[in-house]
């Protein structure tokens, strides 16, 4: 299903996210040994999908994987493609990232924000998760710079702030975007340059990325 919030249903270098999705997300598989109860994941937090109206202002303030403040209000004037992912939909998230990469390669007006479902990370392993995500983000930024270089374009001075990884350990970020948990597929939310949600796209295959790219192009045209 593709949830479109715009009146009609219509890649920036997103491939750097591959390092994240190719990795064993957050932590290794649980072991069934006698102490496995100490790292059992918390109960799942069911959050329903909510079809938010087109143009709804989005408020999202948190810390990113570096411990730095993230505030959507401070990113006005850029188009944000927010990739909602989890361990369970890792492969699909990678597919969407690759598809988007074909549309917005090297465009500094488009930001990648990967929202990660960490609601199943045991509290005892949160430091491990944070460290792993920070390392993966560093790899993503490196690949991001390499892609600008391959495209023959200058690396933006603020390149470090063009790739964001936002772990969500309580589901609030997903709820703010109207994306339910647990994820059945990866999802993409497009936020325009004025901080308004223009669409949330989910479903199998590459269609969500194609629809999100079209809405993102429309948002770019209005900057």
N, C-alpha and C positions, 0 to 999 in steps of 0.2 A: 504494500500500500504506500502511496506517495501522498503525504498530507501537505496540501498546498494552501497557504493562507492568503495568497494573492487572488484577485478576482478570477484569473484563468490559470490553468496548469501550463505552464510553458513546456589553465591550471597553474594559476600561480604554482610555485614549486612545492607541491604538497608531498612529493615523494620522500622528502626528508623524514616524514613520519614513519617510513618503512622501518627505520632502525628501532622504533618503539614497538611496532606491531610484530616484528620478527623476533623480538626478545621474549623471554619468559616473563610475562607481565607481573610486576611487583615481587613475586616470590616463587620458589620452586613448589612442585606438587606436594600436597600434604602427605605425611607418612602415617601409616596406621599403627605405629608403635604405641607402647603404653602411655607415652606422654603426649600423644597427639591431641588430647583434649585441651592442652595448654595453648595451642595455636588454632583451635577451631574457629572458622569464620563466624562472624555475628549473624543473627537471623537476617534474611533478605528484607529489604525495605520496599514493599510494593508502592510505586508511585504511578498513578494513572496518567495516560496521555491526555493532554488538554489542548484542544484546538484554539490557541490564542488568536485574537483578531489581528488582521493585517495592520501593520503600522503601530502596534502596541509598543510603547517605550519600555526598554528592558533595563533593569537595575541589577548589576552584578558586581559586588565588591568582595574580594577575597585575597588570598595569597597564592602566588604561583609556585611552581616546583622549586624555585630558588629562594622562596621565603620573601619575595618582593611583593609589594601591593599591586593588585590588579583591579582596575576600575574601568568599566566600560565608558563611563562619562569622560575619562581622560583620553579616549581613543576616537573622539569625534573627528570626522573628516576622513576616516578610513572605513573600508568595507571589511567586515569580519565574517569569515567562514568558520563556523564553530562545529568541529567534528566530534560527535558524541560517541564514545567508544568504551568497550569493556573487554575483559579477557575472553568472554564467550563469543564476541563478534569481531575478534581481532582480524581475521582474514578479510571479512567484508569491509571493515574500516580501511584496511590497506588498499583494497580495490577502489574505494571511493577516493582515497587520497591520490592514487595514481591517475584516476580519471580527471580529477580537478587540476592536477598538475599540467595536463595538456592544454588547459584553458588560460591559466594565469601565470605562466612561467615568467619570473623576473619582474612582476608588477609590484612596485613598492606600496601601492595604494591598497593592496589586499593583505590582510593579516590572517594567519593561521592560528586558530585557538583550538587545541585538543582538550576536550573535557573528558576526564577519565573517571569511570565508575570505580571508586574504591570502597564502596559500602560493604564489600565482602572481605576486606583486609582486616585480619585480627588486630586488635589494639596493640598487642605485644610486638607486632611486626611493622607498625607504622613508621618507625625510623628507617627500617630497611627499605620500605616502599618509597619514602621520600628521597632517600639517597639514590635509589635506582632510577627514579624518574628524573632527578636532576642530571644524572650522567647521560641518560638517553636524550634529554633536551640539548645538552652540550653537543652531542653527535649530530642532532638535527640542525643546529645552527651552523655547524661546520659544513654540512652538506648543502645547506641553504646558500652559504657564501660561494661554494664551488659552483653551484648552478648559475649564480649571477655571472661568475667569471666565464663559464662556458658560453653563456649567452652574449658575452662581450659587453656587458653592462656594468657600470660602476657599482660597487657594493655600498648600499646606503649606510650613512653614519649610524643610524639607529637600528641596524640589522639585528642586534641582540634583542630588541623588543618587537620583532616582527614574527617571532615564533613563541607561542605561549603554551605551556602545559599546565592545566588546572586540575589537580586531583580533587575529587568530590567524595568525601568520606561519609557524608550524611544525606546525599541526594538533593541538596538545596539548589545546586547549580542546574541540575537537570529539570527540577520543578520550575525554575525561573524561565526556562525555555519551553515549557510545556511538553517535555520529553519524559515518557514514563520509564520506570525501572521495574524489573530487569529488562534490559534491551533485548528485543527479538532480532533486530538487525541494527547495524550502525545507522546513525542519523546525522543530518546536516542542517544547521540553522544558519540563516543569513541575516546579519544585522547591518543596516545601512549606515551611512556616514553621520546620520543624526541620532543614532542609538536606538532605532526602531526595528523591531523584528519584522522581516519581510517574508519569511517562509520557513517552514520546517519540513524536511523531506526524508522519508524513510521507505524501506522496502527492499526487496532483493535486487541483485544485479547493479548495473551502473546508472540506472534511471535517476535515482536520487541525486547523484553528482551532476548529471546533465541538467536537471531542473534547477538545482542550486546554482550552477554556473550561469544559467540564463538570468536568474533573478539577480545574481551578483553583478552581471554586466549592466543590467538596468540601473542598479544602485550606483555603479561607477559613472554612468552617463549623467546622473543627476548631481554629482559632486560639484 
